[in-house]
Amino acid sequence: MRKSSNISQQLASQDIEDVLGDAAYVELVNQCYGFEGKNTIAPPETKDGEVPGRIVKFVEEWFRTMPPEVPNLNHTEPADFMIRHGLDLTLPDLDTTLDRFESLFSDLNTMLDRDDGESTMTIPEIVIPGRNRSKTRKS
């Protein structure tokens, strides 16, 4: 295996939800469960340059403080909600999230490169209508 870049090292002990980022995952959960007002989950505060912790653990703790009528967190519900709402879903920091996923897949491709230099896996072009990205994507 080849050496991984910084993003893979940062995410090594985290969940896939952490790749989304704190603000995006918290907003996804808020939309999924219809949280508004006092039940709205706020993203954890982090200092500049600080690598955030596991966002799922933070959200689980938040759910423990909710009133009894609020259902328990189901870890598959936010993913299901995201799939069902697709391109209609608006999440904060989408470009940063896409950059994280691109970097992660680039790291995976590097680790999977064969000795002859050919990759056994490629990154598909991500096209989101109405959200054109200025930088060129590499595979």
Beta strands, then each sheet from edge to edge (+ up, - down):
end
